[in-house]
Amino acid sequence: MAYLLDTNVFITVQNQHNKMVFWNWLEWAIKNKIVYSIERVKVELEYEKLAKWAAARGDAFFLDVDTNTPAALKTVTEWVDSQTKYTESVKHTFYGVADYYLVAQALAGNYTVVTYEVPSSSSYKIKIPDVCCGVNVCCIKPSEMLRRENAKFTL
């Protein structure tokens, strides 16, 4: 199983104590083709302290859209458009951020999405877990990914 990581995973871990143990595991997982992210997340990381790290990972880690992505984008768009609780403005905002592409690329490539976001009944922001559920994409927290992969940390 392969995973696509959301922007908030990198930012949250960067701000945690003992972050090096996670970064070491992440480097191992990247080398072993277990985790990826997408080009749109890389762009978002350019506004954070992680720009140099992201640039060093290259295209093999930050996946660009492929030939299967347009159909998946259509599926995600149809689900979002069918949700009457969101205004057109909220939907428009969602279509302009990495989250939209993250879910679509996960759908297109059969990846599991990893994010710290949680489902929400709010009508003010479209959340990744809600969209994943709507289009049948598995969405988990980083701790669940680490558990599934039997990650071992030593200090």
N, C-alpha and C positions, 0 to 999 in steps of 0.2 A: 504494500500500500504506500502511496506517495501523498504528500501533504502540500498544500499551498498556504503560505503564511501571510496573514494580514499585517498591515503597517503597524498596528498597535502592539503586536507581539514584540517587534524589534524595539519600539520606543519604551514599552513597559520594562522589558528586561534590561535595557540600557540604564534605566533609573533605579534598578534594584541593587541591594546589597548582595554580595556573592554572585554577581553577574558572570564572572569568568567561567564558572563551572558550566553554565548554560551555553555560553559562547563556544566553549571547547566542544561540547556535545554537538552544537549546531554545525561547527566546521566539519566534524566527523560525519554528520548526517548529510551535509551537502556533498562531501566527497563520495559518499556511498549512495547518492541519488535517492535519498529518502525524503528530503524537503526541498521545496522550491518556493519561489514567489513569482510575482509578475512584474512586467516592465512599469506598469502604472504605480505599483507600490514603490519601486525604485525612485520614481519621480517624486513621490511624496516624501521619501527619506532624504531627498536633497535639501529639504527645509529643516532638517533635524541635524543633530550632531553625528549622524550615521552616514553622511554622504560619502566619505572616503571609504568606509567599509563596504558600502553598497557598490561603489564604482569598482572596487577590487574584485567583486564576485563575478562580474561579467554576464554575458548573455546565457550561459549554461545554467545559471541559477535563476535569473530574472527572465522568465519566459515571456515571449511576445505572443500576440494573437496568432493562431494558426488557421488552417482552412476549416476547421470544425467550429471555430469560435463564433462566426456570424449567426449560425443557426441557434447556438446556445444563447447569444445575446437576444435574439428574437424571442426565445422561450422566457428568458428573465423579464424582458420588456412586457410581454403579454401578461405575465403573473403580476408584475408591479401595476400595470395599467388596470388590471381587474380589481385592485384593492381600493375600494371607495373611501376608506378612512384617510387616505393621503391626498393632499391637495396637489394640483398640477405643479405648483412651485416646489413642493417637497420631492415629487417624482423627478422633476427636471434637475434638481440638485443631486439626487442619487445617480442619475445618468451621467453626471459630470465628474464623478469621483471613482477612485480605484475599486471601491466595494462592488460596483456594478460589474466590472471586468473580472474581478476575483471570482465572484460566484459563477459567471458565465464560463470562464476558463476552467474552473473546477468541474462544471457540468460537462463541458466539451471533452475534457481529458480524464474524467473519472477520478478526480482528486478529492481528498477530504480537506475542507477549509478549517484552518486553525486561527482562532481569534479570541480576544478577551471580551468581545461584545457579548451581550446577553439578549435574549428575546425581549421584546417590549410591546406593550399595547398602545404606546404613544403614537399619535398621528403626526408628530412634528419631525420625526427622523426615521428613515427606513433603515432597519438594522440587518446586518448580514445574516444572523441566525434565522430571522423570520423569512428572508428571501430563500435561503438554503432549504428550509423546511418546505416552502411553497413549490420549489422546483426539484425536490428530492435529491438534494446534495447533502452529504454528511457534513456536519459542522460541529467541531469540538473545541474545547479549551486547550491551551498548551500543556497543562498538567495531564490531561487525558492522552495527548499525543505521546508524551514522555512515558506514561504508564504502558501504553500499547507497544511502544518500542523497547520496553524494558531498559530504559536509560539508567545508567549507573553513574552517580556523581561521587567523586572523591575530592576531599579538600586538602 
